[in-house]
């Protein structure tokens, strides 16, 4: 089977889905450009900032992508390339796309509040608090995992560290020039992208060699600042410029595949039970962000919804952003599928990013880019996006922590609602967990992340029901993800008990219990019969 045909088939499916299914969802849910968005209504120049859709797509895509859609499909390839491909395409269109779009639209309609706050309106204060705890625990795992990933990458690839530091300085200059000095976005983009690639070129020439723990400490300081600074000065411009790295990487891979046209070498389906793992439920949890991710709902309702200029932009950014991530996931799968199982196992010894960068570097070599340069560029791009997900997760953790302790009935709020205190607590705990290592954290994060997606879908469905709108397209994805992830947590708990990792037993059990309580409460509200003579609320 030709890798090129697989990729082109997936892209065509995504384009058709965006033009048809995405348009139908937007119409069904009543997207309306005449509504004033929170970015305009509550513009504060810090979190609420009206933003050009192209810039915001770059920020949103960079925030949700990270290393997830690369790591997941490559690790899941042990089950064969066919089930992974099918789940990426079907999951992105019918699961992840509506999850991301729904979370974003619901937040826009609720003054840019998080999914947790929306749950408060439908499930009460207790439901909101339980969801906030679940989401914050998941974000701690995100912060810990990505801090360790970035620190390890910087320690092993010092050139990537230098380039990333230059990115930060460049982003600040870009944000200041465009938002405070009136430089046009087009001119700023051209200059910014040129300087971006110069930074990539300079990085390996002046490597910044530090230990993993030193980088963890530096990153802790960085994400604290990034979480509390206005979005226009660092977060937004950095993500926007970094998105061009990913676009360039995808385009390079596409062109390379078009010229190279490698055949798929991996088996189509290897079996239901492989290397001690079962295809169900582990395939769906392992692919993770390549098909659906609860983290996306926190990004959409945490930062993106506060920057939407027009309500119809939500389709491009929410649904479209997920489909673009699906393309990246397919490219990641093909970077593993074009080689034999033996070669894949050798490359996996260096981690999924090593497989991906080697594969895409090989594709790029077919269009004249030297393999080593291509591989280094890809590794730099992936590390840059891991850093992007890290600072976004920290900001989201701060939002959720503050919301949990907010009490609108009291004039004087708890100290824990203070932006700087909430950020410090999130950063300190997340960074401490990062010292424990990526391998111990990631399996729990994967399950928690997908379970969070099921709960976010439930929140969207509850809101749509309250508004008297059709939520049938959400029911199946919500139930399926809930079943998959609860089974995965049971398997994970059993495995950790057998290996004596008792800390890793407590965390999944806690997440399991929280999810069950929320799911039961949500089910009772979502599927209860209306009282005689009581009509649903009017669409808003």
C-alpha positions as CSV (number, residue, x, y, z in Angstrom):
1,X,0.0,0.0,0.0
2,X,1.4,3.4,-0.9
3,X,2.0,5.9,1.9
4,X,1.1,8.8,-0.4
5,X,-2.3,7.3,-1.2
6,X,-3.0,6.8,2.5
7,X,-2.1,10.4,3.3
8,X,-4.0,11.9,0.4
9,X,-7.1,9.8,1.2
10,X,-7.0,11.1,4.8
11,X,-6.7,14.7,3.7
12,X,-9.6,14.4,1.3
13,X,-11.7,12.8,4.0
14,X,-10.9,15.7,6.4
15,X,-11.7,18.4,3.7
16,X,-15.0,16.8,2.9
17,X,-15.8,16.5,6.6
18,X,-15.0,20.2,7.3
19,X,-17.2,21.4,4.4
20,X,-20.2,19.1,5.2
21,X,-20.3,17.7,8.8
22,X,-18.6,20.8,10.2
23,X,-21.0,23.1,8.4
24,X,-24.0,21.1,9.6
25,X,-22.8,21.2,13.2
26,X,-22.3,25.0,13.0
27,X,-25.8,25.4,11.7
28,X,-27.3,22.9,14.2
29,X,-25.7,24.6,17.1
30,X,-26.6,28.1,15.9
31,X,-23.2,29.7,15.3
32,X,-23.9,33.4,14.8
33,X,-21.5,36.2,13.8
34,X,-23.8,38.9,15.0
35,X,-23.1,38.0,18.6
36,X,-20.5,39.9,20.6
37,X,-17.8,37.6,21.7
38,X,-16.2,37.6,25.1
39,X,-12.9,39.0,23.6
40,X,-14.8,42.2,22.7
41,X,-17.2,42.3,25.6
42,X,-14.6,41.7,28.3
43,X,-11.4,43.0,26.6
44,X,-8.8,43.5,29.3
45,X,-5.6,43.3,27.3
46,X,-4.4,40.3,29.3
47,X,-6.6,37.3,28.8
48,X,-9.4,38.7,26.8
49,X,-8.0,40.0,23.5
50,X,-9.8,40.0,20.1
51,X,-7.5,38.2,17.7
52,X,-7.2,37.7,14.0
53,X,-8.4,34.2,13.1
54,X,-5.2,33.2,11.4
55,X,-3.1,34.2,14.4
56,X,-5.5,32.5,16.8
57,X,-5.5,29.3,14.7
58,X,-1.7,29.3,15.0
59,X,-1.9,29.8,18.8
60,X,-4.6,27.2,19.3
61,X,-3.1,24.6,17.0
62,X,0.3,25.0,18.6
63,X,-1.2,24.7,22.0
64,X,-3.2,21.5,21.3
65,X,-0.7,19.7,19.1
66,X,2.5,19.5,21.2
67,X,4.1,16.0,21.0
68,X,0.8,14.1,21.6
69,X,-0.3,13.4,18.0
70,X,3.3,12.3,17.2
71,X,3.9,10.0,20.2
72,X,0.5,8.4,20.3
73,X,0.1,7.0,16.7
74,X,3.7,5.8,16.6
75,X,3.3,3.9,19.9
76,X,0.0,2.5,18.8
77,X,1.5,1.1,15.6
78,X,2.2,-2.1,17.5
79,X,-1.4,-3.1,16.7
80,X,-0.9,-2.5,12.9
81,X,-1.3,0.6,10.8
82,X,-4.9,0.0,9.7
83,X,-6.6,0.3,13.1
84,X,-4.5,3.3,14.0
85,X,-5.3,5.0,10.7
86,X,-9.1,4.3,11.0
87,X,-9.2,5.7,14.5
88,X,-7.3,8.8,13.6
89,X,-9.6,9.6,10.7
90,X,-12.9,8.6,12.3
91,X,-11.9,9.9,15.7
92,X,-10.8,13.3,14.4
93,X,-14.0,13.8,12.3
94,X,-16.7,12.5,14.6
95,X,-15.1,12.5,18.1
96,X,-12.3,15.1,18.4
97,X,-13.7,17.6,16.0
98,X,-17.1,18.0,17.7
99,X,-15.4,17.8,21.1
100,X,-13.1,20.7,20.3
101,X,-15.7,22.8,18.4
102,X,-18.4,22.2,21.1
103,X,-16.1,23.1,24.0
104,X,-15.0,26.3,22.3
105,X,-18.5,27.4,21.3
106,X,-20.0,26.6,24.7
107,X,-17.3,28.7,26.4
108,X,-17.9,31.6,23.9
109,X,-21.6,31.6,24.8
110,X,-20.7,31.7,28.5
111,X,-18.4,34.7,28.6
112,X,-15.2,32.7,28.0
113,X,-15.7,30.6,31.1
114,X,-14.1,27.2,31.3
115,X,-15.9,23.9,30.8
116,X,-15.9,23.5,34.6
117,X,-17.8,26.7,35.1
118,X,-20.3,25.7,32.5
119,X,-20.9,22.5,34.3
120,X,-21.7,24.5,37.4
121,X,-24.8,25.9,35.5
122,X,-26.0,22.4,34.6
123,X,-24.8,20.2,37.4
124,X,-24.5,22.6,40.3
125,X,-21.5,23.7,42.5
126,X,-20.7,20.2,43.5
127,X,-20.4,19.0,39.9
128,X,-18.2,22.0,39.0
129,X,-15.9,21.4,41.9
130,X,-15.5,17.7,41.1
131,X,-14.8,18.5,37.5
132,X,-12.3,21.2,38.5
133,X,-10.4,18.8,40.7
134,X,-10.3,16.2,37.9
135,X,-9.2,18.8,35.3
136,X,-6.5,20.3,37.6
137,X,-5.1,16.9,38.4
138,X,-4.9,16.1,34.7
139,X,-3.2,19.5,34.0
140,X,-0.6,18.8,36.8
141,X,0.2,15.6,34.8
142,X,0.5,17.6,31.6
143,X,2.8,20.1,33.2
144,X,4.9,17.3,34.8
145,X,5.1,15.2,31.6
146,X,5.9,18.1,29.2
147,X,8.4,19.7,31.6
148,X,10.3,16.5,31.7
149,X,10.0,16.0,28.0
150,X,11.3,19.5,27.2
151,X,14.0,19.4,29.8
152,X,15.3,16.0,28.6
153,X,15.2,17.2,25.0
154,X,17.1,20.3,25.8
155,X,19.7,18.3,27.8
156,X,20.2,15.8,25.0
157,X,19.9,18.3,22.1
158,X,21.5,21.6,23.4
159,X,20.9,23.3,20.0
160,X,17.2,22.9,20.4
161,X,17.5,24.7,23.8
162,X,19.2,27.6,22.2
163,X,16.7,27.9,19.4
164,X,13.8,27.8,21.9
165,X,15.3,30.5,24.0
166,X,15.7,32.7,20.8
167,X,12.1,31.9,20.0
168,X,10.9,33.4,23.2
169,X,12.9,36.7,22.6
170,X,11.6,36.8,19.1
171,X,8.0,36.3,20.2
172,X,8.2,39.2,22.7
173,X,9.5,41.4,19.9
174,X,6.8,40.3,17.5
175,X,4.0,40.9,20.0
176,X,5.3,44.3,20.9
177,X,5.7,45.4,17.3
178,X,2.3,44.2,16.1
179,X,0.2,44.9,19.1
180,X,1.8,48.1,20.5
181,X,3.7,49.7,17.6
182,X,1.1,49.1,14.9
183,X,3.3,47.0,12.6
184,X,1.0,45.2,10.1
185,X,0.5,41.5,10.7
186,X,1.7,40.6,7.2
187,X,5.0,42.4,7.5
188,X,5.4,41.2,11.1
189,X,4.8,37.6,9.9
190,X,7.3,37.7,7.1
191,X,10.0,39.2,9.3
192,X,9.1,37.0,12.2
193,X,9.2,33.8,10.2
194,X,12.5,34.7,8.6
195,X,14.0,35.3,12.1
196,X,12.4,32.1,13.3
197,X,14.2,30.0,10.8
198,X,17.4,31.9,11.4
199,X,17.0,31.0,15.1
200,X,16.7,27.3,14.1
201,X,19.9,27.6,12.1
202,X,21.8,29.4,14.9
203,X,20.7,27.0,17.7
204,X,23.0,24.1,16.8
205,X,25.9,26.5,16.4
206,X,25.7,27.8,20.0
207,X,24.4,24.8,22.0
208,X,23.2,25.5,25.6
209,X,24.4,22.5,27.6
210,X,22.7,22.1,31.0
211,X,21.5,19.1,33.1
212,X,17.9,17.9,33.0
213,X,17.2,19.1,36.6
214,X,18.6,22.5,35.8
215,X,16.3,22.8,32.8
216,X,13.4,21.7,35.0
217,X,14.2,24.6,37.3
218,X,14.6,27.1,34.5
219,X,11.3,25.9,32.8
220,X,9.5,26.3,36.1
221,X,10.4,30.0,36.2
222,X,9.6,30.4,32.5
223,X,6.1,28.8,32.8
224,X,5.3,30.9,35.9
225,X,6.0,34.1,33.9
226,X,4.3,32.8,30.7
227,X,1.1,32.0,32.7
228,X,0.8,35.4,34.3
229,X,2.0,37.7,31.4
230,X,-0.6,39.2,29.0
231,X,-1.3,36.7,26.1
232,X,-0.3,39.3,23.5
233,X,3.3,39.7,24.6
234,X,4.4,36.1,24.7
235,X,1.9,33.2,24.5
236,X,0.0,34.3,21.5
237,X,2.8,35.5,19.2
238,X,5.1,32.6,20.2
239,X,2.5,30.0,19.3
240,X,1.6,31.9,16.1
241,X,5.2,32.0,14.9
242,X,5.9,28.4,16.1
243,X,2.9,27.2,14.0
244,X,4.9,28.0,10.9
245,X,7.5,25.5,12.1
246,X,4.8,22.8,12.1
247,X,3.3,23.9,8.8
248,X,6.8,23.8,7.2
249,X,7.4,20.4,8.7
250,X,4.1,19.0,7.4
251,X,4.6,20.6,4.0
252,X,8.1,19.1,3.8
253,X,6.8,15.7,4.8
254,X,4.0,15.9,2.2
255,X,6.4,16.9,-0.6
256,X,8.8,14.2,0.4
257,X,6.1,11.6,0.5
258,X,4.9,12.8,-3.0
259,X,8.3,12.3,-4.5
260,X,9.4,9.3,-2.5
261,X,6.1,7.4,-2.5
262,X,7.3,4.7,0.0
263,X,5.2,1.5,0.5
264,X,3.9,0.6,3.9
265,X,6.1,-2.1,5.4
266,X,4.3,-2.7,8.7
267,X,1.6,-5.3,9.0
268,X,-1.9,-4.0,8.5
269,X,-3.2,-5.7,11.7
270,X,-0.8,-7.5,14.1
271,X,-3.4,-8.9,16.5
272,X,-5.7,-8.0,19.4
273,X,-3.2,-8.8,22.1
274,X,0.3,-7.4,21.5
275,X,3.2,-7.0,23.9
276,X,0.9,-7.5,26.9
277,X,-1.6,-4.8,25.7
278,X,-5.1,-5.3,24.3
279,X,-6.2,-3.4,21.2
280,X,-9.3,-2.5,23.1
281,X,-9.1,-0.2,25.1
282,X,-5.4,0.6,24.7
283,X,-5.4,1.7,21.0
284,X,-7.9,4.5,21.7
285,X,-6.0,5.7,24.8
286,X,-2.6,5.5,23.2
287,X,-3.4,7.4,20.0
288,X,-4.7,10.1,22.3
289,X,-4.4,13.6,20.8
290,X,-4.3,12.2,17.3
291,X,-8.1,11.5,17.4
292,X,-9.5,13.2,20.6
293,X,-8.0,14.8,23.7
294,X,-9.6,16.3,26.8
295,X,-6.7,18.7,27.0
296,X,-8.1,20.4,23.9
297,X,-11.4,21.3,25.7
298,X,-9.3,23.0,28.4
299,X,-7.4,25.0,25.8
300,X,-10.5,25.9,23.8
301,X,-12.5,27.0,26.9
302,X,-9.5,28.3,28.8
303,X,-7.5,30.6,26.5
304,X,-8.9,30.4,22.9
305,X,-12.5,31.3,23.7
306,X,-11.2,34.6,25.3
307,X,-9.6,35.6,22.0
308,X,-12.2,34.7,19.4
309,X,-13.0,37.8,17.3
310,X,-16.1,36.4,15.6
311,X,-18.2,33.4,16.6
312,X,-18.0,31.8,13.2
313,X,-14.2,31.6,13.6
314,X,-14.8,28.8,16.1
315,X,-15.5,26.3,13.3
316,X,-12.1,27.0,11.7
317,X,-10.2,27.1,14.9
318,X,-12.0,24.3,16.8
319,X,-13.1,21.8,14.2
320,X,-10.5,22.8,11.6
321,X,-7.7,22.8,14.1
322,X,-8.5,19.2,15.1
323,X,-8.6,18.0,11.5
324,X,-5.1,19.6,10.9
325,X,-3.9,17.7,13.9
326,X,-5.3,14.6,12.4
327,X,-3.1,15.2,9.3
328,X,-0.1,15.4,11.6
329,X,-1.1,12.2,13.3
330,X,-1.3,10.4,9.9
331,X,2.1,11.7,9.0
332,X,3.4,10.4,12.3
333,X,1.9,7.0,11.6
334,X,3.5,6.9,8.2
335,X,6.9,7.8,9.6
336,X,6.7,4.5,11.4
337,X,4.8,2.4,8.9
338,X,7.2,2.8,5.9
339,X,9.9,0.8,7.7
340,X,10.0,-2.8,8.9
341,X,9.1,-3.8,12.4
342,X,12.7,-4.5,13.2
343,X,13.9,-1.0,12.1
344,X,10.9,0.5,14.1
345,X,11.9,-1.3,17.2
346,X,15.5,0.0,16.9
347,X,14.4,3.6,16.4
348,X,11.8,3.3,19.3
349,X,14.8,2.8,21.6
350,X,15.3,6.5,21.2
351,X,11.7,7.3,21.8
352,X,8.7,8.1,19.4
353,X,10.1,11.6,18.5
354,X,13.3,9.8,17.3
355,X,11.1,7.6,15.0
356,X,9.2,10.6,13.8
357,X,12.2,12.9,13.1
358,X,14.0,10.1,11.3
359,X,11.0,9.3,9.2
360,X,10.2,12.9,8.2
361,X,14.0,13.6,7.8
362,X,14.0,10.7,5.3
363,X,11.0,12.0,3.4
364,X,12.6,15.5,3.2
365,X,15.8,14.0,1.9
366,X,13.9,13.1,-1.3
367,X,13.4,16.8,-2.1
368,X,17.0,17.7,-1.6
369,X,17.2,18.5,2.1
370,X,20.1,16.6,3.7
371,X,18.9,13.9,6.1
372,X,20.7,15.2,9.2
373,X,19.5,18.8,8.7
374,X,15.9,17.5,8.1
375,X,16.0,15.3,11.2
376,X,17.4,18.1,13.4
377,X,14.8,20.6,12.1
378,X,12.0,18.1,12.9
379,X,13.3,17.4,16.4
380,X,13.6,21.2,17.1
381,X,10.0,21.7,15.9
382,X,8.6,19.0,18.1
383,X,10.5,20.3,21.2
384,X,9.2,23.8,20.4
385,X,5.6,22.5,20.4
386,X,6.1,20.5,23.6
387,X,7.1,23.8,25.2
388,X,4.1,25.5,23.8
389,X,1.7,22.9,25.3
390,X,3.6,23.3,28.6
391,X,3.0,27.0,29.1
392,X,-0.6,26.8,27.9
393,X,-1.3,23.9,30.4
394,X,0.2,26.1,33.2
395,X,-2.1,29.0,32.3
396,X,-5.1,26.7,32.2
397,X,-4.2,25.1,35.5
398,X,-4.1,28.6,37.0
399,X,-7.6,29.4,35.6
400,X,-9.1,26.3,37.0
401,X,-7.4,26.6,40.4
402,X,-8.8,30.2,40.7
403,X,-12.3,29.2,39.6
404,X,-12.4,26.4,42.2
405,X,-12.0,28.9,45.1
406,X,-14.1,31.7,43.7
407,X,-17.3,32.5,45.7
408,X,-19.5,35.1,44.0
409,X,-21.5,35.5,47.3
410,X,-18.4,36.9,49.1
411,X,-16.9,40.3,48.6
412,X,-13.5,39.2,49.8
413,X,-12.2,36.2,47.9
414,X,-9.7,33.5,49.1
415,X,-6.0,34.1,48.6
416,X,-6.1,31.1,46.3
417,X,-8.0,33.1,43.7
418,X,-5.0,35.3,43.4
419,X,-3.4,34.8,39.9
420,X,0.2,34.6,41.3
421,X,-0.6,32.3,44.1
422,X,-2.6,29.9,41.9
423,X,0.2,29.9,39.4
424,X,2.9,29.2,42.0
425,X,1.1,26.2,43.4
426,X,0.5,24.7,40.0
427,X,4.1,25.2,38.9
428,X,5.7,23.9,42.1
429,X,3.7,20.7,42.2
430,X,3.9,20.1,38.5
431,X,7.7,20.7,38.4
432,X,8.2,18.4,41.4
433,X,6.3,15.6,39.7
434,X,8.5,16.2,36.6
435,X,11.6,15.2,38.5
436,X,10.1,11.7,38.8
437,X,10.5,11.1,35.1
438,X,8.4,11.0,31.9
439,X,7.9,7.2,31.8
440,X,6.1,7.1,35.2
441,X,3.8,10.0,34.4
442,X,2.7,9.5,30.8
443,X,0.5,6.3,31.2
444,X,-1.6,8.0,33.8
445,X,-1.9,11.2,31.8
446,X,-3.0,9.3,28.7
447,X,-5.9,7.7,30.5
448,X,-6.8,10.9,32.4
449,X,-6.7,13.0,29.3
450,X,-9.1,10.8,27.3
451,X,-11.5,10.5,30.3
452,X,-11.5,14.2,30.5
453,X,-12.6,14.3,26.9
454,X,-15.6,12.1,27.8
455,X,-16.5,14.5,30.6
456,X,-16.1,17.6,28.4
457,X,-18.4,16.0,25.8
458,X,-21.0,15.4,28.6
459,X,-20.7,19.1,29.6
460,X,-21.3,20.2,26.0
461,X,-24.3,17.8,25.7
462,X,-25.8,19.1,29.0
463,X,-25.5,22.7,27.8
464,X,-27.0,21.9,24.4
465,X,-29.9,20.1,26.1
466,X,-30.5,23.2,28.3
467,X,-30.6,25.4,25.2
468,X,-33.1,23.0,23.4
469,X,-30.6,22.1,20.7
470,X,-29.7,18.8,19.1
471,X,-27.0,16.9,21.0
472,X,-27.4,13.5,19.4
473,X,-24.1,13.7,17.6
474,X,-22.3,13.9,21.0
475,X,-24.1,10.9,22.7
476,X,-22.1,8.0,21.1
477,X,-18.6,9.7,21.3
478,X,-19.3,10.5,25.0
479,X,-20.4,7.0,26.0
480,X,-17.7,5.3,23.9
481,X,-14.8,7.4,25.4
482,X,-16.2,6.9,28.9
483,X,-16.2,3.1,28.5
484,X,-12.8,3.0,26.8
485,X,-11.0,5.1,29.4
486,X,-12.6,3.5,32.5
487,X,-11.5,0.1,31.2
488,X,-8.0,1.5,30.5
489,X,-7.7,2.8,34.1
490,X,-8.7,-0.6,35.4
491,X,-6.0,-2.3,33.3
492,X,-3.4,0.4,34.4
493,X,-4.3,0.0,38.1
494,X,-3.9,-3.8,37.8
495,X,-0.5,-3.5,36.0
496,X,0.8,-1.1,38.6
497,X,-0.4,-3.2,41.5
498,X,1.5,-6.2,40.0
499,X,4.7,-4.1,39.6
500,X,4.4,-2.5,43.1
501,X,4.0,1.1,41.8
502,X,1.5,2.0,44.5
503,X,1.7,5.8,43.9
504,X,0.5,5.0,40.3
505,X,-2.4,3.0,41.7
506,X,-3.8,5.8,43.9
507,X,-3.9,8.3,41.1
508,X,-6.0,6.2,38.6
509,X,-8.3,5.1,41.3
510,X,-9.0,8.7,42.3
511,X,-9.6,9.7,38.7
512,X,-11.9,6.6,38.2
513,X,-14.0,7.5,41.2
514,X,-14.3,11.2,40.3
515,X,-15.3,10.2,36.7
516,X,-18.0,7.7,37.8
517,X,-19.6,10.3,40.2
518,X,-19.6,12.9,37.5
519,X,-20.9,10.5,34.8
520,X,-23.8,9.3,37.0
521,X,-24.8,12.8,37.9
522,X,-24.6,13.9,34.2
523,X,-26.5,10.9,33.0
524,X,-29.4,11.6,35.4
525,X,-29.7,15.2,34.1
526,X,-29.0,14.5,30.4
527,X,-31.5,11.6,29.9
528,X,-34.2,12.4,32.5
529,X,-37.7,12.9,31.1
530,X,-39.0,16.4,31.1
531,X,-41.9,17.0,33.5
532,X,-45.3,17.1,31.9
533,X,-46.1,20.6,30.5
534,X,-42.4,21.7,30.8
535,X,-40.7,22.6,27.6
536,X,-37.0,22.7,26.9
537,X,-35.3,26.0,27.0
538,X,-35.4,28.1,23.9
539,X,-32.2,28.0,21.7
540,X,-29.8,30.9,22.5
